[in-house]
Each structure stands twice: as structure tokens, then as C-alpha cells.
């Protein structure tokens, strides 16, 4: 995998990143500015930008702490524990994506990922992926379904989560806006952060409770159905 020092032009700033080129994509790294997407920012903790020339969606993760307000926490968590060790968010997401791919689950093609070289750049993690057309979020898709179709959707979602659990992992942030549904009705995971399942039965049960609480499935009957499918594996 090719590593490259690259400058990206955002609307309000310019940043240098050491990037890992996964798929060579014409236009990435050009002088074209990346346009912010506040409509996506509203539904996530990350910042999103779009580059039309390469049809690439950029996901930037901000440092958790400010060096001015919490210097030692910023230095320890954001700089040493993440950037200097190579364990920053974009790398974790790329590694997690490979696990889902090995299971045959659908993910978005990644163009590159990288880490900011300037420690004072608060957008420390960069993840660039293909922008998919003709897709809707899981939440939007679910709202359009009939009762029978919703049951099928819940069972399909559960089957993929169970498959991941059997491999020893779980989605760190499982909810319907972290997946897309394409025009063929297939689930496409767009936030691919997964973690190893804990061995403690108590911790696994707590994970399941948290998944269901944050699932963005408003109807209790469907959450109950999802719980019934997942409980034997948590």
C-alpha cells in the first residue's frame, strides 16, 4: 500500500496528511477545495467534505481534547495514543472494514486514509471513500417499508450482526444511520468500526442493551425482535 505526503484544501483551512493510498483515484490531492457537507455533520460526530472532481467523500475526525483547555489529555490521548502509535480513527475504520469484507458484507470502497502531520491541526484523522449514488440511509429506508418488509429488514440486519458476533466482533456504534440501502435493497455499512466482543457475559449483555437503545428503531416491537435474534450471541 502506497504512503504519500499530501495536502488537502478545505473551505477554511489547508492540511498536510500522511496518507495510505488504497485505490489510486484521479483527482484526489488536486488543488480543488473540499466542500463541507453540514447535512451529514448534523447526524454524526465527524466532519464531512466532498470533492466533486474525484467523487470522493472525506470523513474527518476531530481531536477529542483541546491543547489549550486540556493539554495533558490532548497530548496523551489524541497525540501519543492515537497519532504517534498509528492507532487513529481512520486506521481503525479501515482495519474494521477488512473484517466485514472477509465476512462478505458490503462496505464502501476506500480511496485513502491518513493522519495529520501538524499536531495543532484538530482534524487529526482523514478517511476518504467513494460517494455512493442511489442509496438511502437505513433510517429513511425503514420508514418506507410495510410491516412485513420491516420484519424482513430487521431479520437481515440481525443476520449480519450475528455473523460478525460469531467471528468475535461487534459494531461499536450500531444504528440505522450507519448503514445505507442501495437500489437493490442491499445493506452497505458506512461506519465500519468494530471491536472484539468482551468475554464477560455481563459486559456483552450491556453491549446489547446499548445497541438497542441507540439503534434508532423507534418501534419497540422491532427492537424486541432484534433483541431476540441477537441475544444468544451476546
N, C-alpha and C positions, 0 to 999 in steps of 0.2 A: 504494500500500500504506500503510495507516494506521499511524503510530507513536504509541505511548501509554506513559506512565509508569505502571507497575503494580506493586502489592505482592503477593507470594505468601507464603503461610503454610506453612512446612514443619514437620515434627514438632518440631524442636529450635531453629528459627530463623525469622526473617522477613526477606525480602529485597526490595529495590526493583530493578526491571529496566526498562530502556527496551526495549519490545517492538515488533516489527513484526507487526501483525495480518494474517495471510494469509487466514484464513477466520473471519468472526465466529462465535463459538461461545458460546451462552448458558451462563453459569455460570463461565467462566474469569475469574479475577480476583475471584471472590467471596471471602467470608471463610472458606470451607471449607478446612480444613487438607489438605495433600497428604500422603498416606500413603506411607511408604517401602516399597520392594519389594526386600528383601535377596536374594530368589531370583534376581532379574535382575542385581543388583550382583555376584554371585559369578561371573558369566560375562562381565563387561565391566569396562572401566576407568572407566566413568561411574557416576553415581548416578541411580537411577530412583525416581520418585514417581508416585502415581496419584491423580487427582481423580475420585471417583465421580459427582459431580453433572454434570460435563461429559463423562464417559467419556474423559478425556484422560490420556495417558502423558507424563510430563515426564522429559526426559533432561538432567541437569546435569553439566557437565564441570568438574572441579576444576583450579585453577591447578597448574602443574607444580612451581613452587617456592614456598617459604615466605618471607615477608618477614623473619622473624626469623632464619632459618638461611642464606638465600641472597638477601640483599636486592637486590643489583645484578642478578642473574639474574632474579629475580622482577620487578623494575622493567622491565628490558629486554625480556624475553620475554613475560611474562604481561600486563603493563600497557601498555607502549608498542607492542610489535609486534602484540599481539592486540586489546586492548580499545580503545585510543585510535585505532588505524588502521581499526577496524571489521572486522578480519580474524580474529575469534574463531571458535571451533569451530562454533557453531550457524549462523553465516552461511555458512561454508564448506560445511556439510552441506546447507543449503537451496539454495545455488548448484549443488552437485553433483547434487542431486535433479532439478533442472530439466534437466540434461544427460541423465539416464536417462529422464525423461519424454519428451524430444524424440525419443528412440530408440524410444518406445513400450513401455518396460519398466515393470513395476508397482512402485509405491512407496506408502508410507503417506501419507495426507493430513496436511498440516501445519496446525496451528491458529495458532501464533505462534512466533516465536523472538526472543531478545533477549540483552542483555548487562547484567551487574550494574553499578549506578552506584556502589556503595560498593567502593572498591578493596580494602578489607580483607575483603570477602566472598569466601572462597576458591572458591565455586561461581560462577565468572565467566560461564559460558555456559549459556543456557537454550533448550531446543528442545522444543516441545510438539506432540504428534501424536495422531492418533486411535488408540485401542487396538483392535486388530483381534480379533474373536472367530473361533472355528472355524479357527484356524491353529496350526501347529506349527513348531518350528524346522527348518531344513534337516537338521540332525544327527539329530533324532528321526524325521523322515520317512524319511531314508535307511535307518535301522536297520530299518524295517518292510518294506522293498521286497525283492522277489525279485531274483535275479541279473539277469534280463532287464530288470526295471524299473529297477535301479540303473544299468545301461548307458544306458538312455534318459534317466535323470535327469542323468547326467554329460554326455551329449551336449547336453541342453537348457541346462545351466549353461554349458558351453563356448560354445555358440552366442551366448549373451547377453554373455559376456565378450569374445568375438571381435568382436561388433558394437560394443562400447564401444571396443575397441582400434582398430578401423577408423576410428572417429571421433577417435582420437588420445588416448585416456584409458585409465586402468586403475584398478581398485579398490585403494585404499590398504591395506585390511585385508580381503582376500578369504578368508572361511571360511564353513562351513555354518551357523554360528550368527548370521551377519549377514544371513540371509535367512529368510523364512517361506515355508511352503507352505500355500495355502488349501485349502478343501474341494473345490475344482475342480482341484487339482493344479497351480495356477499359482505361479510363483516371485514373491515380493514382497520387494523389497530394503528392509531396515530400517536399515542403516547405509550411507548413500549417499555417503560421502566418496570422491571420485575425484580423480585428479591427472593432469596431462599426461604422456604417455609420453616418456621421455628419448630423444634422438636417438642416443645411444651404444648400439651393439649389445651391448657388454659390460654396460652398466647394465640394459638390457632383459632380457638373459639372467639376470642376478642377480635381477631382479624376479620373473621366472617361477619361479626356484628357491625364492624366499621364499614366493611364493603357494602352491606345492605343499607346502612344509614346514609352513605354518600353516593348511592347508586344512581340517583336522580330518576328513580322509578317511583312515581308518586302513589300509584295504586298499591295498597297493602297486600292485596291478593296475589299480585305478580311478584312482589318481594318475598312473600311466603313460599311461592312456587320455586323461586330461585334459591331460597334457603334450603328447601327440601332436596334440591338437586346437588347443592354444594356441600351440605353438612357432613356427609360420610367421608369427605376428603379433607376436612378442616378440623 
